[in-house]
Amino acid sequence: MATILQADTRPKIPDEIAQIVVSPKSYASDDVIYPALKWLRENMPLGVAEVEGYDSIWLVSKYADIRKIELEAKQFHSGDHNAVLTSQAGDAFTRSINGGSLRVISSLTYMDAPEHAAFRSVTSGWFLPGRIAKLEQQIRVLARQSVDHLLSFDGECDFMQDFALHYPLRVIMSLFGVPSEDEPQMLKLTQEFFGVHDPEEQRPEMVNDPVAAAKMWYASLQDFYSYFDDLSAERRRNPTDDLLSVIANSSVNGQPIPREEANGYYVAIATAGHDTTSSTAAGGMHGMATFPGQFDMVKADPALISPMIDEALRWACPVKHFMRSSVSDTVVREQTVYAQDRLMLCYPSGNRDEEVFSDSDTFDLRRSSAKHVAFGFGPHMCLGQHLAKLEMRILFEELMPHLESVELAGNPKLVETNFVGGYKKLPIRFKKK
């Protein structure tokens, strides 16, 4: 049974604001979602959203509260309910095909201690900064190939579709061990996996289906599992030096990693491992092209590339939310949160919190953005963050010396999603140096 919050005793968010923040469609327009999040921060930073078709949930909009909840992982669990906000009908469908469980994928996202630490340790060493740094030259070769492709355009292109979408995919798949000829399949499945609410990404047979999102997510997972079952078996027979071999041949608590947990790892790396990076890279270019002087600052001082990437993570924020459930009664921002109450951590809001980031709607390299919440906090902090930042730093180090100027050549287009996603299109006009 879904928890019914006692909304009559706690602040209820106005219906219009609640619907905007919960609706996937709102995130396709910065002019819609960010004013609503700003209203929450200023008027009801922690309140109950009651949206038809969804469980009653707390919307957490302030940076400090998001950080507190993520750091207090013993109090606020990820795996007791769905870690992703889904409609009640969608959750019911998931239970119906999953033995009553909402854990549709056995990934780190759905795990709590001690299970989470045990499975995170499978790859945590592989993603350490020192280990990742050794990949720089390998990644730089791929970056130069991508830059050459961009420069082949005659001064105008779609930065997302023609450039940013493919480079992180090539990087993560080459490190992961997926054959290059299978990359289009991985890209298609990723877009379906994260674009379950977007009409342009939905599978034709699921358009207008009231539980299309849940069905599409499940269908994408089955396609991923079918693909990785064969590849995983091959890596167990013939291990190589790739990340897939590390996972396929790992042990947890003295036993070989189970199929479901291995597939959970594969899917997480094959999706979030490139989608969020491509969206952040596009966000960096969007910010530099939109706010005067930012592009020129990076051109004049390559040392600003790393701060620019942190600012892009803050400003574009590809991960929109994760859910948490309170284990027992507790207090957050002077409000009583009861056991089993669900909380939606609104990361784009935390990254625009004026108490932490002044003039927060502006893309500004001079601010200190490294404390952004785009990678989360605590035990669930993004495992691949060092790889993602290395990829983007190398990409812009290779790209910027070849560009004299950049401007938008049309309006950006964003994915309709309240979970993970960013740019569909980013048309730019550029002059080569």
LINGI-V683617 format. One line per field, one symbol per residue. phi: phi as a letter, one per 30 degrees, with the letter a starting at -180 (. if undefined). psi: psi as a letter, one per 20 degrees, with the letter a starting at -180 (. if undefined). burial: I if it has 9 or more other ideal C-beta (glycine too) atoms within 8 Angstrom, else O. A space follows every 10 residues. Layout:
phi->???
psi->???
burial->???
This chain:
phi->.ddcddddcb dcdeeddedd dddeddddbd dcddddddee edcadbbccc cejbddbdcc cceddededd dcdddcdccd bddbdbdddd dddeddcbii ccddbdceec cbddeedddd debeddcded ddedcedddd eddddddedd ddddiaaced dcbddcdddd ddddddjdee dcdedddddd dddccdcced cddedcdidd cedddddddd dddddedded dddddddbdb ccdddeddcd bbhibeeded dddddededd cddbdddddd eddddedddc cejddddddd bedddddddd ddddddhddd abcbbddbea bbhicdcdei dcbcdcdede dcdddcbdhd dcdbdddccd decdcibidc eedcdddddd edddedddde dcccabbdcl ddbcddaccb ladcbbdbbb cdd
psi->pqpoqmhiiq pppqgggghg hhphhhiioh igghhghggg hhhmhorppn ppiqqpqppo iqghhggggh hmhhhoqhjh apippqrhhg hggghhjkki qimhpmrhhj qrqigghghh ihihhhjqgh ghhiighghh ghghggghgg iiqmjprohg hifhhhghgg ghhhhhjpqh iighghgghg hhgikhiphi iqqhiipjph kgggghgggg ghggggghgg hghghhgnqa krhhhgghjr qpkjqqpqgg hghggggghi fhihghghhg ghhghgghhh opigghghgh nhiigghhgh hhggghmhoh rqqqpphrpr ppljqoprpi qqpoonghgh ijohihoqli ipooiiroii jrjhiarbhj qphjhhgghg ghggghhhgh iiphqpqqja pqpqqnpjep rdpgqnpqpq pq.
burial->OOIOIOIOOI OIIOOOIIII IIIIOIIIOO OIIIOIIIII IOOOIIIIII IOOIOIIIII IIIIIIIIII OIIOIIIIIO IIIIIIIIII IIIIIOOIOO OIOIIIIIII IIOOIIIIII IIIIOOIIOO IIOOIIOIII OIIIIIIOII OOOOOIIIII OIIIIIIIII IIIIIIIIOO OIIOOIIOII IIIIIIIIOO IIOOOIIOOO IIIIIIIIII IOIIIOIIIO IIIOIOOOOO OIIIIIIIOI OIOOOOIIOO IIIIIIIIII IIIIIIIIII IIIIIIIIIO IOOIIOIIOO OOOIIIIIII IIIIIIIIII IIIIIIIOOO OIOOIOIIOI IIIIIIIIII IIIOOIIOOI OOIIIOOOIO OIIIOIIIOI IOIIIIIIII IIIIIIIIII OIIOOIOIOO OIOIIIIIII IIIOIIIIII OOO
